[in-house]
Amino acid sequence: MKRLLFPLMMLIVGTALAQGNWYGDKYSMFVHYGLYSIPAGVFDGKPIERGYSEQILTFGIGFSDWYEAYAEEFTAERFDANEIVALAKAGGMRSVVMTSKHHDGFCLFDTQTTEYNVMNTPARRDLIGELAEVCHREGIGFGIYFSLIDWHYPYAMPFSSHNADAVTALHHEYNKAQVRELLTKYGRVDELWFDMGSLTKEQSAELYTLVHELQPDCMVSGRLGNDYADFCVMADNEYPDYLMAMPWQTAASMFDETWGYRSWQERGEVEAKVKEKLSALIKVVAYGGKYLLNIGPMGDGTIVPFESEVLRRIGEEIEPIQAALYNTHPAAEGDKLATISEDNSTLYSFVEKGGAKPAGSKLLASNTYYDVYTQPWKAPMTKAMKGDLTALNATPLFAHSSADYYASFRSIVGYEWAIDKRKSVTLSYTDAEVGQTILINDKEIVLKPQTTSAHPQGDIKWGRVEEANQRGRLATISEHPEWRASTTDLPKGVELQLGFNQGKLYRQQLLTASASFAMVDITYKDGILVYLNGAYLDGAIHREEGTGKLSLCLPLKSGSNELLIKVYNRWGRDAYLRVTPRAYTGYEQKVSTTGDRLRITKLQQAPLASPAHLSNLRIE
């Protein structure tokens, strides 16, 4: 079992305490339905292969009047909230999240903000209201998807192919008015699933506050941006292979190519899809997440028979093993997928058919694809760390930081170590941390130094440097970069003309005669990821004008070290990177502690998933 798994698990549970059953439900239905369901991925008699089918307005049709004419055909005659909820329950899903408004701006609810809504179509039914009523009656969770971009609202220009444009002041007020309607008309809303756009920090904070003023227990998705969220949301169909210290979710489409209905989609065999999505569900749950699996009804509201059959089959597969899924804690380790019971007494191991039985376990249940084994579980004994405690020998506490969909990355919100029981520890830090308030074993501590020491600039020889181009989100680093020699002098800085959502990797050799600490100021825009000798140290995003700065005290080993930095361009400005070595002042402070574990984190308040930037701390 992973070192310090139990306290990490408790941190996740602590974050989720006020969130009712959201964390324990584990599995939900996503529904993408709207005007785009009518063309079904086809325009002018031809399949539109570019982009998701729910975005056919921009990727295929092009003219708003042509697209908006589908409102005259929108009957939703076969849309049945009872059927959707019944399918979700049969599939083992504990809640339903449905699109109230997608990027096209068409509203599936009765709104006073725009005439572009379902009440002004032949349907003349509030579909969100109908779904809310059935969910509440049937005792299943109810969630609402809401697009933060709007291709119909006249003051929402411009809109780009990446769907992550800024939101104008008028558009922001429009969004707030619609959110207020959604949270005051339909009773309890368990989850508000914001999507896309690139809001300012102030806009994200305003919407986050509004949601919790109107519905205090409503969970807000990470795609609201700027880490104002109650749970992290991964990129579409992304499955992380690491534990996180706060609730998270993977949203998955039945087919990677689309979320909305696509009439010409190649669907393949039902059973192959069942195995694929069941395996994904188990992986997500074993790593501590929640799985949100999508269906895309046809234009008239009919549920696609293939998707219905897949969900029902998954429900059949879940039935004998549900004790190992719902209301569990994560216990995955690499490819070994496991969970722990809610009362922390039982370990459940998922073994694919034909796999070896875990030692000391007994068979709990089986389905077509998995055997689930059980055995008593106790928090594992951990060996106390010897010597100084640093970020490199800690268990990092991860989250998923997201300024917007593209400027997102694996953030570190704290660290944990196993220690000998002691009454106090000596905390060492640098001038970059002085004055911060942090949590040490959940107790607030202000970093007020008691002693100081001067440290000269480290004696470092800057060796060879290589570079490689990168594409994709900030979090994305290619497995096999195409490295080439670089003439870049990182201490002098480099300006980079990178396109939107592009980056560059630098691999810098640092040579030292002996193990030492070296302080560097990393000046950058718009985002960076930093690794030292293969270990992830920190990451940061700076969305304001000008440059950001990240001060890191690098724990260098004797001889050759590898400093790897990805610099990333998100907001269309020239990127910049400079790594400046400097002298620094060290500070020490004695703090009291209890127990045999030491956990240092940022304060548990919004924005929750933002990086703590505490890698400079050492415990002596």
C-alpha positions as semicolon CSV with decimal commas, in nm:
position;residue;x (nm);y (nm);z (nm)
1;M;0,000;0,000;0,000
2;K;0,123;0,347;-0,076
3;R;0,320;0,525;0,189
4;L;0,101;0,764;0,389
5;L;-0,212;0,654;0,204
6;F;-0,431;0,676;0,514
7;P;-0,366;1,042;0,603
8;L;-0,400;1,141;0,237
9;M;-0,732;0,961;0,229
10;M;-0,844;1,148;0,539
11;L;-0,754;1,480;0,375
12;I;-0,975;1,395;0,078
13;V;-1,259;1,296;0,308
14;G;-1,217;1,616;0,508
15;T;-1,245;1,821;0,191
16;A;-1,562;1,633;0,095
17;L;-1,742;1,636;0,432
18;A;-1,987;1,913;0,343
19;Q;-2,063;1,763;0,005
20;G;-2,319;1,502;0,109
21;N;-2,313;1,194;-0,108
22;W;-2,135;1,358;-0,402
23;Y;-1,798;1,204;-0,319
24;G;-1,936;0,860;-0,238
25;D;-2,169;0,827;-0,537
26;K;-1,873;0,768;-0,772
27;Y;-2,070;0,726;-1,097
28;S;-2,300;0,969;-1,281
29;M;-2,475;1,014;-1,613
30;F;-2,392;1,310;-1,839
31;V;-2,654;1,412;-2,098
32;H;-2,571;1,628;-2,401
33;Y;-2,891;1,733;-2,574
34;G;-2,986;2,044;-2,772
35;L;-3,045;2,187;-3,117
36;Y;-2,722;2,021;-3,236
37;S;-2,890;1,683;-3,181
38;I;-3,113;1,749;-3,485
39;P;-2,842;1,776;-3,756
40;A;-2,667;1,487;-3,576
41;G;-2,324;1,566;-3,718
42;V;-2,446;1,616;-4,075
43;F;-2,483;1,935;-4,279
44;D;-2,576;1,980;-4,642
45;G;-2,591;1,603;-4,674
46;K;-2,231;1,551;-4,565
47;P;-2,084;1,424;-4,237
48;I;-1,900;1,698;-4,049
49;E;-1,585;1,522;-3,932
50;R;-1,414;1,819;-3,773
51;G;-1,484;1,889;-3,407
52;Y;-1,748;1,751;-3,172
53;S;-2,099;1,723;-3,321
54;E;-2,249;1,946;-3,050
55;Q;-2,028;2,220;-3,196
56;I;-2,151;2,178;-3,554
57;L;-2,250;2,545;-3,568
58;T;-1,887;2,656;-3,576
59;F;-1,721;2,348;-3,724
60;G;-1,972;2,279;-3,999
61;I;-2,263;2,514;-4,055
62;G;-2,100;2,850;-4,001
63;F;-2,406;3,077;-4,016
64;S;-2,611;3,138;-3,703
65;D;-2,940;3,187;-3,888
66;W;-2,904;2,850;-4,061
67;Y;-2,830;2,682;-3,731
68;E;-3,094;2,863;-3,526
69;A;-3,360;2,748;-3,775
70;Y;-3,336;2,407;-3,607
71;A;-3,532;2,563;-3,320
72;E;-3,839;2,543;-3,544
73;E;-3,789;2,163;-3,563
74;F;-3,713;2,109;-3,195
75;T;-4,007;1,901;-3,072
76;A;-3,830;1,687;-2,807
77;E;-4,132;1,458;-2,849
78;R;-3,937;1,151;-2,737
79;F;-3,747;1,322;-2,458
80;D;-3,857;1,150;-2,138
81;A;-3,697;1,248;-1,809
82;N;-3,847;0,937;-1,648
83;E;-3,673;0,716;-1,905
84;I;-3,339;0,895;-1,856
85;V;-3,349;0,859;-1,479
86;A;-3,461;0,496;-1,501
87;L;-3,169;0,423;-1,734
88;A;-2,924;0,597;-1,503
89;K;-3,045;0,390;-1,207
90;A;-3,037;0,067;-1,408
91;G;-2,681;0,154;-1,511
92;G;-2,565;0,197;-1,151
93;M;-2,541;0,575;-1,178
94;R;-2,623;0,784;-0,872
95;S;-2,691;1,121;-1,039
96;V;-2,769;1,287;-1,373
97;V;-2,601;1,602;-1,507
98;M;-2,766;1,757;-1,814
99;T;-2,682;2,044;-2,046
100;S;-2,896;2,346;-1,964
101;K;-2,712;2,555;-2,224
102;H;-2,423;2,449;-2,444
103;H;-2,186;2,674;-2,639
104;D;-2,455;2,751;-2,899
105;G;-2,643;2,951;-2,634
106;F;-2,974;2,765;-2,676
107;C;-3,138;2,714;-2,336
108;L;-3,325;2,397;-2,244
109;F;-3,493;2,577;-1,955
110;D;-3,757;2,847;-1,920
111;T;-3,553;3,165;-1,891
112;Q;-3,638;3,535;-1,885
113;T;-3,290;3,630;-2,013
114;T;-3,336;3,534;-2,379
115;E;-3,606;3,422;-2,621
116;Y;-3,359;3,165;-2,756
117;N;-3,493;2,888;-2,536
118;V;-3,697;2,570;-2,542
119;M;-4,023;2,745;-2,455
120;N;-4,017;2,918;-2,794
121;T;-3,993;2,594;-2,991
122;P;-4,257;2,334;-3,079
123;A;-4,152;2,148;-2,763
124;R;-4,269;2,426;-2,526
125;R;-4,145;2,225;-2,228
126;D;-3,888;2,311;-1,963
127;L;-3,668;2,003;-2,001
128;I;-3,437;2,095;-1,714
129;G;-3,740;2,138;-1,488
130;E;-3,875;1,800;-1,592
131;L;-3,545;1,626;-1,521
132;A;-3,507;1,799;-1,184
133;E;-3,855;1,686;-1,079
134;V;-3,790;1,322;-1,167
135;C;-3,445;1,314;-1,008
136;H;-3,581;1,453;-0,684
137;R;-3,877;1,213;-0,686
138;E;-3,658;0,910;-0,755
139;G;-3,392;1,001;-0,500
140;I;-3,110;1,042;-0,749
141;G;-2,871;1,337;-0,764
142;F;-2,946;1,625;-1,002
143;G;-2,678;1,833;-1,171
144;I;-2,671;2,107;-1,434
145;Y;-2,416;2,169;-1,710
146;F;-2,374;2,537;-1,803
147;S;-2,153;2,673;-2,079
148;L;-1,967;2,991;-1,991
149;I;-1,932;3,079;-2,359
150;D;-2,233;3,164;-2,573
151;W;-2,232;3,188;-2,952
152;H;-2,577;3,348;-2,959
153;Y;-2,545;3,629;-2,703
154;P;-2,446;3,942;-2,901
155;Y;-2,204;4,076;-2,639
156;A;-2,007;3,752;-2,610
157;M;-1,776;3,820;-2,903
158;P;-1,531;3,709;-3,014
159;F;-1,550;3,332;-3,013
160;S;-1,260;3,122;-3,131
161;S;-1,202;2,763;-3,235
162;H;-1,054;2,677;-2,895
163;N;-1,368;2,784;-2,701
164;A;-1,162;2,953;-2,430
165;D;-1,211;3,322;-2,500
166;A;-1,242;3,591;-2,237
167;V;-1,590;3,670;-2,107
168;T;-1,699;4,031;-2,149
169;A;-1,850;4,225;-1,858
170;L;-2,200;4,218;-2,013
171;H;-2,173;3,849;-2,092
172;H;-2,062;3,779;-1,733
173;E;-2,373;3,954;-1,598
174;Y;-2,586;3,755;-1,844
175;N;-2,429;3,431;-1,719
176;K;-2,491;3,530;-1,357
177;A;-2,858;3,599;-1,431
178;Q;-2,902;3,257;-1,589
179;V;-2,717;3,081;-1,307
180;R;-2,943;3,256;-1,058
181;E;-3,247;3,124;-1,244
182;L;-3,111;2,770;-1,255
183;L;-3,037;2,765;-0,883
184;T;-3,368;2,915;-0,768
185;K;-3,626;2,735;-0,986
186;Y;-3,556;2,365;-0,958
187;G;-3,501;2,279;-0,594
188;R;-3,180;2,118;-0,482
189;V;-2,899;2,121;-0,738
190;D;-2,617;1,889;-0,638
191;E;-2,366;1,988;-0,902
192;L;-2,313;2,287;-1,132
193;W;-2,087;2,184;-1,417
194;F;-1,940;2,501;-1,568
195;D;-1,751;2,462;-1,894
196;M;-1,505;2,652;-2,114
197;G;-1,438;3,023;-2,152
198;S;-1,146;3,193;-1,982
199;L;-1,276;3,403;-1,696
200;T;-1,081;3,653;-1,490
201;K;-1,012;3,558;-1,130
202;E;-1,273;3,810;-1,021
203;Q;-1,539;3,660;-1,251
204;S;-1,469;3,306;-1,131
205;A;-1,485;3,420;-0,768
206;E;-1,816;3,603;-0,825
207;L;-1,984;3,299;-0,980
208;Y;-1,844;3,064;-0,716
209;T;-1,975;3,291;-0,440
210;L;-2,313;3,327;-0,611
211;V;-2,359;2,952;-0,637
212;H;-2,290;2,897;-0,268
213;E;-2,505;3,189;-0,162
214;L;-2,801;3,034;-0,345
215;Q;-2,722;2,667;-0,281
216;P;-2,452;2,617;-0,016
217;D;-2,415;2,243;-0,078
218;C;-2,397;2,261;-0,458
219;M;-2,068;2,129;-0,594
220;V;-1,893;2,360;-0,843
221;S;-1,680;2,210;-1,119
222;G;-1,316;2,301;-1,178
223;R;-1,391;2,437;-1,522
224;L;-1,525;2,754;-1,370
225;G;-1,158;2,842;-1,383
226;N;-0,893;3,000;-1,163
227;D;-0,937;2,713;-0,914
228;Y;-1,265;2,845;-0,776
229;A;-1,418;2,501;-0,749
230;D;-1,521;2,225;-0,511
231;F;-1,388;1,946;-0,729
232;C;-1,125;1,923;-1,000
233;V;-1,223;1,822;-1,353
234;M;-0,974;1,653;-1,579
235;A;-0,950;1,719;-1,952
236;D;-1,207;1,538;-2,166
237;N;-1,162;1,161;-2,136
238;E;-0,848;1,199;-1,924
239;Y;-0,762;0,940;-1,659
240;P;-0,494;1,042;-1,408
241;D;-0,274;0,773;-1,255
242;Y;-0,202;0,950;-0,928
243;L;-0,398;1,018;-0,609
244;M;-0,529;1,367;-0,537
245;A;-0,587;1,548;-0,210
246;M;-0,924;1,689;-0,315
247;P;-1,230;1,550;-0,494
248;W;-1,201;1,515;-0,871
249;Q;-1,394;1,390;-1,170
250;T;-1,333;1,247;-1,515
251;A;-1,597;1,334;-1,774
252;A;-1,607;1,073;-2,048
253;S;-1,795;1,055;-2,375
254;M;-1,920;0,722;-2,507
255;F;-1,697;0,789;-2,808
256;D;-1,397;1,021;-2,797
257;E;-1,509;1,193;-3,120
258;T;-1,828;1,353;-2,988
259;W;-2,056;1,423;-2,693
260;G;-2,369;1,523;-2,886
261;Y;-2,555;1,271;-3,102
262;R;-2,374;1,177;-3,424
263;S;-2,585;0,969;-3,663
264;W;-2,288;0,830;-3,857
265;Q;-2,076;0,739;-3,554
266;E;-1,914;0,395;-3,584
267;R;-2,029;0,232;-3,262
268;G;-1,874;-0,112;-3,276
269;E;-1,973;-0,398;-3,048
270;V;-2,173;-0,331;-2,732
271;E;-1,967;-0,568;-2,521
272;A;-1,636;-0,410;-2,623
273;K;-1,772;-0,072;-2,512
274;V;-1,900;-0,219;-2,186
275;K;-1,556;-0,355;-2,101
276;E;-1,388;-0,024;-2,198
277;K;-1,613;0,197;-1,987
278;L;-1,636;-0,043;-1,692
279;S;-1,255;-0,056;-1,679
280;A;-1,240;0,323;-1,692
281;L;-1,495;0,352;-1,410
282;I;-1,297;0,116;-1,188
283;K;-0,971;0,300;-1,254
284;V;-1,124;0,638;-1,176
285;V;-1,280;0,514;-0,852
286;A;-0,964;0,331;-0,745
287;Y;-0,769;0,657;-0,784
288;G;-1,027;0,853;-0,586
289;G;-1,232;1,017;-0,859
290;K;-1,588;1,025;-0,982
291;Y;-1,685;0,903;-1,328
292;L;-1,928;1,105;-1,541
293;L;-2,026;0,902;-1,849
294;N;-2,216;1,071;-2,131
295;I;-2,508;0,985;-2,354
296;G;-2,626;1,197;-2,649
297;P;-2,996;1,155;-2,728
298;M;-3,123;1,189;-3,086
299;G;-3,290;1,504;-3,213
300;D;-3,636;1,399;-3,096
301;G;-3,501;1,297;-2,755
302;T;-3,477;0,924;-2,819
303;I;-3,197;0,759;-2,626
304;V;-2,960;0,586;-2,869
305;P;-3,026;0,211;-2,831
306;F;-2,653;0,130;-2,836
307;E;-2,587;0,369;-2,548
308;S;-2,885;0,241;-2,353
309;E;-2,766;-0,117;-2,390
310;V;-2,411;-0,028;-2,286
311;L;-2,528;0,146;-1,969
312;R;-2,764;-0,136;-1,874
313;R;-2,487;-0,391;-1,923
314;I;-2,249;-0,184;-1,709
315;G;-2,518;-0,177;-1,442
316;E;-2,535;-0,556;-1,453
317;E;-2,158;-0,577;-1,415
318;I;-2,160;-0,334;-1,122
319;E;-2,433;-0,512;-0,929
320;P;-2,222;-0,791;-0,771
321;I;-1,925;-0,562;-0,696
322;Q;-2,097;-0,243;-0,585
323;A;-1,964;-0,269;-0,229
324;A;-1,616;-0,215;-0,374
325;L;-1,719;0,098;-0,567
326;Y;-1,967;0,322;-0,388
327;N;-1,868;0,516;-0,075
328;T;-1,510;0,393;-0,089
329;H;-1,168;0,551;-0,054
330;P;-0,889;0,524;-0,312
331;A;-0,614;0,266;-0,276
332;A;-0,469;0,232;-0,627
333;E;-0,098;0,177;-0,669
334;G;0,021;0,178;-1,027
335;D;-0,173;-0,085;-1,221
336;K;-0,302;-0,243;-0,900
337;L;-0,654;-0,108;-0,866
338;A;-0,807;-0,117;-0,520
339;T;-1,041;0,069;-0,286
340;I;-1,097;0,081;0,089
341;S;-1,436;0,059;0,257
342;E;-1,598;0,368;0,403
343;D;-1,522;0,252;0,759
344;N;-1,154;0,188;0,667
345;S;-1,176;-0,179;0,762
346;T;-1,170;-0,360;0,428
347;L;-0,947;-0,357;0,122
348;Y;-1,108;-0,441;-0,213
349;S;-0,879;-0,547;-0,499
350;F;-0,996;-0,550;-0,862
351;V;-0,827;-0,825;-1,063
352;E;-0,897;-0,879;-1,431
353;K;-1,012;-1,227;-1,518
354;G;-0,716;-1,461;-1,525
355;G;-0,508;-1,244;-1,293
356;A;-0,345;-1,363;-0,974
357;K;-0,532;-1,361;-0,643
358;P;-0,378;-1,110;-0,397
359;A;-0,202;-1,283;-0,107
360;G;-0,417;-1,321;0,203
361;S;-0,743;-1,228;0,029
362;K;-1,064;-1,410;-0,044
363;L;-1,303;-1,376;-0,336
364;L;-1,587;-1,134;-0,268
365;A;-1,764;-1,131;-0,603
366;S;-1,711;-1,161;-0,977
367;N;-1,854;-1,024;-1,297
368;T;-1,774;-1,090;-1,661
369;Y;-1,444;-0,904;-1,655
370;Y;-1,323;-0,876;-1,295
371;D;-1,280;-1,074;-0,979
372;V;-1,300;-0,863;-0,664
373;Y;-1,106;-0,984;-0,363
374;T;-1,136;-0,864;-0,007
375;Q;-0,916;-0,868;0,301
376;P;-0,898;-0,679;0,632
377;W;-0,725;-0,344;0,607
378;K;-0,540;-0,136;0,859
379;A;-0,346;0,181;0,800
380;P;0,001;0,059;0,703
381;M;0,293;0,114;0,935
382;T;0,532;0,362;0,784
383;K;0,900;0,394;0,849
384;A;0,998;0,731;0,989
385;M;1,211;0,947;0,761
386;K;1,565;1,012;0,874
387;G;1,756;1,333;0,816
388;D;1,613;1,651;0,670
389;L;1,263;1,636;0,527
390;T;1,229;1,801;0,186
391;A;0,986;1,815;-0,104
392;L;1,187;1,544;-0,279
393;N;1,145;1,283;-0,004
394;A;0,785;1,374;0,081
395;T;0,458;1,232;-0,040
396;P;0,325;1,523;-0,250
397;L;-0,042;1,610;-0,217
398;F;-0,172;1,669;-0,566
399;A;-0,468;1,855;-0,713
400;H;-0,555;1,967;-1,067
401;S;-0,509;2,342;-1,103
402;S;-0,702;2,508;-1,383
403;A;-0,701;2,872;-1,489
404;D;-0,904;2,746;-1,784
405;Y;-0,930;2,425;-1,986
406;Y;-0,589;2,466;-2,150
407;A;-0,392;2,638;-1,873
408;S;-0,429;2,344;-1,635
409;F;-0,176;2,118;-1,470
410;R;-0,104;1,885;-1,179
411;S;-0,056;2,115;-0,882
412;I;0,103;2,038;-0,546
413;V;-0,103;2,169;-0,254
414;G;0,112;2,023;0,025
415;Y;0,346;1,750;0,147
416;E;0,347;1,465;0,398
417;W;0,620;1,272;0,577
418;A;0,633;0,991;0,832
419;I;0,833;1,107;1,134
420;D;0,933;0,991;1,481
421;K;0,694;1,122;1,741
422;R;0,821;1,452;1,874
423;K;0,692;1,763;2,042
424;S;0,835;2,007;1,791
425;V;1,020;2,039;1,463
426;T;1,241;2,311;1,318
427;L;1,105;2,455;0,997
428;S;1,352;2,610;0,749
429;Y;1,240;2,832;0,465
430;T;1,348;3,121;0,245
431;D;1,261;3,485;0,191
432;A;1,000;3,371;-0,062
433;E;0,786;3,219;0,215
434;V;0,817;3,472;0,498
435;G;0,478;3,594;0,621
436;Q;0,270;3,316;0,465
437;T;0,006;3,131;0,666
438;I;0,014;2,756;0,619
439;L;-0,135;2,449;0,783
440;I;0,085;2,207;0,976
441;N;-0,119;1,901;1,070
442;D;-0,431;2,116;1,017
443;K;-0,314;2,390;1,254
444;E;-0,263;2,742;1,115
445;I;0,097;2,860;1,140
446;V;0,225;3,201;1,033
447;L;0,581;3,187;0,904
448;K;0,752;3,430;1,141
449;P;1,124;3,351;1,152
450;Q;1,308;3,319;1,483
451;T;1,660;3,295;1,338
452;T;1,816;3,395;1,006
453;S;2,122;3,300;0,804
454;A;2,277;3,435;0,486
455;H;2,341;3,204;0,192
456;P;2,558;3,320;-0,099
457;Q;2,475;3,244;-0,458
458;G;2,539;2,876;-0,518
459;D;2,860;2,767;-0,691
460;I;2,694;2,622;-1,001
461;K;2,838;2,556;-1,343
462;W;2,577;2,590;-1,614
463;G;2,642;2,304;-1,856
464;R;2,480;2,203;-2,181
465;V;2,123;2,303;-2,259
466;E;1,879;2,140;-2,498
467;E;1,533;2,237;-2,616
468;A;1,226;2,072;-2,769
469;N;0,899;2,212;-2,901
470;Q;0,574;2,117;-2,729
471;R;0,207;2,135;-2,822
472;G;-0,109;2,097;-2,616
473;R;-0,217;2,202;-2,269
474;L;0,027;2,316;-2,004
475;A;0,007;1,975;-1,835
476;T;0,107;1,793;-2,153
477;I;0,469;1,686;-2,198
478;S;0,542;1,448;-2,484
479;E;0,685;1,111;-2,388
480;H;0,965;1,138;-2,641
481;P;1,064;1,502;-2,697
482;E;1,270;1,576;-3,007
483;W;1,567;1,728;-2,828
484;R;1,817;1,949;-3,005
485;A;2,114;2,150;-2,884
486;S;2,023;2,503;-2,778
487;T;2,221;2,825;-2,765
488;T;1,980;2,972;-2,508
489;D;2,143;3,125;-2,202
490;L;1,873;3,078;-1,942
491;P;2,032;3,309;-1,681
492;K;2,010;3,589;-1,939
493;G;1,655;3,503;-2,042
494;V;1,486;3,420;-2,368
495;E;1,180;3,565;-2,542
496;L;0,980;3,310;-2,736
497;Q;0,725;3,363;-3,011
498;L;0,502;3,066;-2,946
499;G;0,155;3,013;-3,084
500;F;-0,158;2,969;-2,875
501;N;-0,143;2,661;-2,653
502;Q;0,218;2,587;-2,746
503;G;0,524;2,544;-2,530
504;K;0,892;2,469;-2,523
505;L;1,098;2,237;-2,306
506;Y;1,444;2,326;-2,181
507;R;1,678;2,066;-2,035
508;Q;1,957;2,241;-1,850
509;Q;2,258;2,064;-1,697
510;L;2,373;2,203;-1,361
511;L;2,710;2,095;-1,220
512;T;2,810;2,125;-0,853
513;A;3,115;2,004;-0,660
514;S;2,905;1,893;-0,363
515;A;2,545;1,857;-0,260
516;S;2,400;2,200;-0,188
517;F;2,095;2,425;-0,211
518;A;2,082;2,683;-0,488
519;M;1,819;2,958;-0,503
520;V;1,691;3,061;-0,846
521;D;1,423;3,309;-0,952
522;I;1,232;3,175;-1,252
523;T;1,071;3,461;-1,442
524;Y;0,813;3,347;-1,697
525;K;0,494;3,395;-1,892
526;D;0,233;3,242;-1,923
527;G;0,296;2,910;-1,747
528;I;0,577;2,681;-1,634
529;L;0,640;2,330;-1,505
530;V;0,967;2,258;-1,322
531;Y;1,139;1,921;-1,270
532;L;1,471;1,848;-1,100
533;N;1,651;1,520;-1,165
534;G;1,328;1,365;-1,287
535;A;1,118;1,475;-0,988
536;Y;0,834;1,723;-1,031
537;L;0,901;2,032;-0,817
538;D;0,637;2,290;-0,898
539;G;0,421;2,456;-1,159
540;A;0,266;2,798;-1,201
541;I;0,035;3,007;-1,419
542;H;0,050;3,384;-1,460
543;R;-0,247;3,522;-1,654
544;E;-0,202;3,892;-1,575
545;E;0,001;4,131;-1,789
546;G;0,377;4,118;-1,743
547;T;0,573;3,827;-1,605
548;G;0,532;3,593;-1,313
549;K;0,808;3,482;-1,078
550;L;0,863;3,153;-0,901
551;S;1,149;3,135;-0,649
552;L;1,283;2,784;-0,596
553;C;1,557;2,662;-0,368
554;L;1,694;2,369;-0,569
555;P;1,832;2,075;-0,368
556;L;2,122;1,981;-0,593
557;K;2,318;1,660;-0,564
558;S;2,696;1,639;-0,609
559;G;2,795;1,623;-0,975
560;S;2,552;1,657;-1,263
561;N;2,190;1,765;-1,217
562;E;1,913;1,800;-1,473
563;L;1,677;2,098;-1,453
564;L;1,379;2,052;-1,685
565;I;1,143;2,346;-1,746
566;K;0,841;2,371;-1,972
567;V;0,739;2,726;-2,062
568;Y;0,390;2,764;-2,206
569;N;0,201;3,029;-2,404
570;R;-0,172;3,044;-2,335
571;W;-0,295;3,402;-2,381
572;G;-0,135;3,481;-2,715
573;R;0,150;3,696;-2,586
574;D;0,518;3,628;-2,645
575;A;0,636;3,372;-2,393
576;Y;0,937;3,440;-2,174
577;L;1,173;3,241;-1,954
578;R;1,467;3,338;-1,738
579;V;1,638;3,142;-1,460
580;T;1,840;3,372;-1,235
581;P;2,061;3,230;-0,958
582;R;2,090;3,450;-0,650
583;A;2,188;3,467;-0,285
584;Y;1,911;3,424;-0,031
585;T;1,832;3,452;0,335
586;G;1,739;3,136;0,521
587;Y;1,498;3,140;0,814
588;E;1,424;2,897;1,093
589;Q;1,124;2,861;1,315
590;K;1,040;2,599;1,576
591;V;0,681;2,474;1,566
592;S;0,503;2,228;1,792
593;T;0,366;1,904;1,650
594;T;0,213;1,577;1,761
595;G;0,183;1,231;1,613
596;D;0,404;1,033;1,378
597;R;0,312;1,215;1,058
598;L;0,379;1,566;0,944
599;R;0,155;1,729;0,685
600;I;0,217;2,078;0,552
601;T;-0,042;2,232;0,321
602;K;-0,179;2,561;0,203
603;L;-0,493;2,692;0,370
604;Q;-0,805;2,491;0,283
605;Q;-0,999;2,771;0,117
606;A;-1,083;2,879;-0,235
607;P;-0,904;2,868;-0,467
608;L;-0,846;2,513;-0,340
609;A;-0,649;2,356;-0,625
610;S;-0,397;2,637;-0,675
611;P;-0,037;2,530;-0,606
612;A;0,095;2,590;-0,255
613;H;0,450;2,676;-0,370
614;L;0,599;2,523;-0,055
615;S;0,879;2,317;-0,210
616;N;1,143;2,539;-0,044
617;L;1,042;2,428;0,304
618;R;1,268;2,186;0,492
619;I;1,220;2,023;0,830
620;E;1,529;1,953;1,036
